[in-house]
Amino acid sequence: MPRLILFCGHAGTGKTSLSHRLIGPLMQATGEPFCVLDKDTLYGRYSAAAMRAITGDPNDRDSPAYLDNLRDPEYEGLLDTARENLMLGISVIVIGPLSREIRAHQLVDPQWLRVPEGTQTRIVWVHLPEDVAHARIIARGNPNDAYKLTHWDAYRTRRFSPDPSEYPELIFFDNQAPDEADLDKLLRTLAA
């Protein structure tokens, strides 16, 4: 059966870099090809056009207008695309914050997730201290972060840190300065 691996976490934690670093070794370890579905790649251009029409700011990915109009449809489309690949027997890596869905334990609710029976699902929560994530967001200079950085105090109130005792379904990965042993341990967990 195919695998669904979700790399989740807040902005600036390195979800995409981590998943790109692991995909080759993961395919080698499992002998399976994987499809990578990154929310920003799938919806970035569409969201830019939509937000330009809605607010005049194509880089807005965090205002109430974005959250009210585009956030949920983007995630629904992301997961619909993952389901379609899984139904075809193709393993999938999904990259996106998905913090609301994690908070509500939806990614482990079979009725909500609706993946083919037998799909092996793993959820990696990629995390960093807030100040490190903030510094990384500034350093990467992505225009899509401008609203978030300008309204950081409001954004940070939505950041949530799942407690491992309350979220046993998550594989917690501290991405501040992982060494090869940390990456190898995560790889072995995902490939099991």
C-alpha positions as CSV (number, residue, x, y, z in Angstrom):
1,M,0.0,0.0,0.0
2,P,1.1,3.5,-0.6
3,R,2.5,5.9,2.0
4,L,1.4,9.4,2.9
5,I,4.0,11.4,4.7
6,L,3.1,14.9,5.8
7,F,5.8,17.5,6.7
8,C,3.9,20.1,8.8
9,G,4.8,23.0,11.0
10,H,4.9,26.8,11.1
11,A,6.5,29.1,8.6
12,G,10.3,29.2,8.6
13,T,10.8,25.8,10.2
14,G,12.3,24.2,7.1
15,K,9.6,21.8,6.1
16,T,10.4,22.0,2.4
17,S,14.2,21.8,2.8
18,L,13.9,18.8,5.1
19,S,11.5,16.9,2.9
20,H,13.7,17.6,-0.2
21,R,16.8,16.4,1.8
22,L,15.0,13.1,2.7
23,I,13.2,12.2,-0.4
24,G,16.1,10.6,-2.2
25,P,17.2,8.5,0.8
26,L,13.5,7.7,1.5
27,M,13.0,6.3,-2.0
28,Q,16.2,4.3,-1.8
29,A,15.2,2.9,1.6
30,T,11.7,1.9,0.6
31,G,12.3,1.1,-3.0
32,E,9.2,3.3,-3.8
33,P,8.8,6.4,-5.9
34,F,7.2,9.4,-4.2
35,C,5.2,12.3,-5.5
36,V,5.9,15.6,-3.7
37,L,3.0,18.0,-3.2
38,D,4.1,21.3,-1.7
39,K,1.2,23.7,-1.0
40,D,3.2,26.7,-2.0
41,T,4.2,25.2,-5.4
42,L,0.7,23.9,-6.2
43,Y,-1.1,27.1,-5.2
44,G,1.5,29.9,-5.2
45,R,0.7,31.4,-8.6
46,Y,-3.1,30.9,-8.2
47,S,-3.0,32.5,-4.8
48,A,-1.0,35.5,-6.0
49,A,-3.6,36.2,-8.8
50,A,-6.5,35.7,-6.4
51,M,-5.0,37.9,-3.7
52,R,-4.2,40.6,-6.2
53,A,-7.9,40.6,-7.2
54,I,-9.1,40.5,-3.6
55,T,-6.7,42.8,-1.7
56,G,-4.4,44.2,-4.4
57,D,-1.4,42.4,-2.7
58,P,-0.3,39.3,-4.6
59,N,2.1,38.4,-1.8
60,D,-0.5,38.3,1.0
61,R,-0.7,34.8,2.5
62,D,-1.7,35.6,6.0
63,S,-4.3,38.4,6.2
64,P,-7.9,37.8,7.3
65,A,-8.9,38.1,3.6
66,Y,-6.5,35.2,2.7
67,L,-7.5,33.1,5.7
68,D,-11.2,33.6,5.0
69,N,-11.2,33.0,1.2
70,L,-8.2,30.9,0.1
71,R,-6.7,29.0,3.0
72,D,-9.2,26.1,3.3
73,P,-9.7,25.6,-0.4
74,E,-5.9,25.4,-0.9
75,Y,-5.6,22.7,1.8
76,E,-8.6,20.8,0.5
77,G,-7.1,20.8,-3.0
78,L,-3.7,19.8,-1.7
79,L,-5.2,16.8,0.1
80,D,-7.5,15.9,-2.8
81,T,-4.4,15.7,-5.0
82,A,-2.7,13.5,-2.5
83,R,-5.8,11.2,-2.3
84,E,-5.9,10.9,-6.1
85,N,-2.2,9.8,-6.2
86,L,-2.7,7.4,-3.3
87,M,-5.7,5.8,-5.0
88,L,-3.4,5.2,-8.0
89,G,-0.9,3.5,-5.7
90,I,1.6,6.4,-5.7
91,S,3.2,7.3,-2.4
92,V,3.0,11.0,-1.5
93,I,4.9,13.6,0.5
94,V,2.7,16.6,1.4
95,I,4.4,19.8,2.6
96,G,2.3,22.5,4.3
97,P,1.6,24.0,7.7
98,L,-1.7,22.2,8.3
99,S,-1.7,23.5,11.9
100,R,-5.5,23.8,12.1
101,E,-5.9,20.2,11.0
102,I,-3.2,18.9,13.3
103,R,-4.7,20.8,16.3
104,A,-8.1,19.1,15.6
105,H,-6.4,15.7,15.1
106,Q,-8.0,15.5,11.7
107,L,-5.0,14.0,9.9
108,V,-5.5,10.8,11.9
109,D,-9.3,10.7,11.5
110,P,-9.9,8.2,8.7
111,Q,-13.4,9.7,8.0
112,W,-11.9,13.2,7.6
113,L,-8.7,12.2,5.8
114,R,-10.4,9.7,3.4
115,V,-7.3,8.0,2.1
116,P,-7.4,4.5,0.7
117,E,-7.6,1.8,3.3
118,G,-4.2,0.5,4.2
119,T,-2.4,3.8,3.4
120,Q,0.6,4.1,5.8
121,T,0.4,7.7,7.2
122,R,3.2,9.5,9.0
123,I,3.0,13.1,10.2
124,V,6.2,15.0,10.9
125,W,5.9,18.1,13.0
126,V,8.9,20.2,12.0
127,H,9.6,22.8,14.7
128,L,12.0,25.5,15.8
129,P,12.0,28.1,18.6
130,E,9.9,31.1,17.5
131,D,12.9,33.5,17.4
132,V,14.9,31.1,15.1
133,A,11.9,30.7,12.8
134,H,11.4,34.5,12.7
135,A,15.1,35.0,11.8
136,R,14.9,32.4,9.1
137,I,11.8,34.0,7.6
138,I,13.5,37.4,7.5
139,A,16.7,35.9,6.0
140,R,14.9,34.0,3.2
141,G,13.4,37.3,1.9
142,N,10.2,35.7,0.4
143,P,7.7,38.4,-0.5
144,N,4.9,36.1,0.7
145,D,6.1,36.6,4.2
146,A,5.7,40.4,4.2
147,Y,2.2,40.4,5.8
148,K,3.2,37.9,8.4
149,L,6.3,39.9,9.3
150,T,4.5,43.2,9.4
151,H,1.8,41.7,11.7
152,W,4.1,39.3,13.6
153,D,2.4,39.9,17.0
154,A,-1.0,38.8,15.5
155,Y,0.6,35.9,13.6
156,R,2.4,34.6,16.6
157,T,-0.8,34.2,18.6
158,R,-1.9,31.6,16.0
159,R,1.3,29.6,16.3
160,F,0.6,26.6,18.4
161,S,3.1,24.0,19.8
162,P,1.5,20.6,20.0
163,D,2.3,18.8,23.3
164,P,3.7,15.3,22.5
165,S,1.5,13.8,25.2
166,E,-1.6,15.2,23.5
167,Y,-0.4,14.5,19.9
168,P,1.1,11.0,19.9
169,E,0.4,10.7,16.2
170,L,3.1,13.3,15.4
171,I,6.8,12.6,14.8
172,F,8.4,15.7,16.3
173,F,11.5,16.9,14.6
174,D,13.6,19.8,15.9
175,N,15.1,21.3,12.8
176,Q,17.3,23.9,14.5
177,A,20.6,22.1,13.8
178,P,20.0,18.4,13.1
179,D,23.0,16.2,12.6
180,E,23.2,13.1,10.4
181,A,22.1,10.8,13.3
182,D,18.9,12.9,13.7
183,L,18.2,12.7,10.0
184,D,18.9,9.0,9.9
185,K,16.6,8.3,12.8
186,L,13.8,10.3,11.1
187,L,14.5,8.4,7.8
188,R,14.3,5.0,9.5
189,T,11.0,6.0,11.2
190,L,9.5,7.1,7.9
191,A,10.7,4.1,6.0
192,A,9.6,1.6,8.5
